[in-house]
Amino acid sequence: MNNNLPTRILILIFFFHQLKKNLEIKRKIYKTDDHPKVAITLANIAEQWRNMGDYQKALEQFERVLGKK
């Protein structure tokens, strides 16, 4: 059993929350999802979904970043 698992989960949740706040701020500043800095944040959110094991949400997010959805 990995004793660090609860800590890792808390860190992932915290980081995910910070990315969402960061995205809100960047969307207010740039007023579009097409700006590179917004796209990078969206890709980072997709990566967090992947890290948390939700591959479907990660794929959907990556497709949004690439403009496929």
C-alpha positions in Angstrom: 0.0 0.0 0.0 1.3 3.4 -0.9 1.1 5.8 2.1 1.7 8.8 -0.2 -1.4 8.2 -2.3 -3.7 10.5 -0.3 -1.1 13.2 -0.5 -0.6 12.8 -4.2 -4.4 12.9 -4.8 -4.6 16.2 -2.7 -1.8 17.7 -4.7 -3.4 16.8 -8.0 -6.8 18.3 -6.8 -5.1 21.4 -5.6 -3.1 21.8 -8.9 -6.2 21.2 -10.9 -8.1 23.9 -9.0 -5.2 26.3 -9.5 -5.3 25.6 -13.3 -9.0 26.3 -13.4 -8.5 29.7 -11.6 -5.6 30.5 -14.0 -7.8 29.7 -17.0 -10.5 32.1 -15.7 -8.0 34.9 -15.3 -6.5 34.3 -18.8 -9.9 34.2 -20.4 -10.7 37.5 -18.9 -7.4 39.0 -20.0 -7.4 37.6 -23.6 -11.1 37.3 -24.2 -10.6 34.2 -26.4 -9.5 30.6 -26.1 -7.4 31.0 -29.3 -4.6 32.9 -27.4 -1.5 30.7 -27.0 -1.4 31.2 -23.2 -5.0 30.1 -22.8 -4.4 27.1 -25.1 -1.4 26.1 -22.9 -3.5 26.3 -19.8 -6.3 24.2 -21.5 -3.7 21.6 -22.5 -2.4 21.5 -18.9 -5.9 20.9 -17.6 -6.2 18.0 -20.1 -2.9 16.6 -18.8 -4.3 16.8 -15.2 -7.3 14.8 -16.3 -4.9 12.2 -17.8 -2.9 12.2 -14.5 -6.1 11.5 -12.6 -6.9 8.6 -14.8 -9.9 10.1 -16.6 -8.7 9.5 -20.2 -12.0 10.3 -21.8 -12.1 13.8 -20.3 -8.4 14.3 -21.1 -9.1 13.3 -24.8 -12.1 15.7 -25.0 -10.0 18.5 -23.5 -7.1 17.9 -25.9 -9.5 17.9 -28.8 -10.9 21.2 -27.7 -7.4 22.6 -27.5 -6.7 21.4 -31.1 -9.9 22.9 -32.3 -11.5 19.6 -33.2 -14.6 20.1 -31.0 
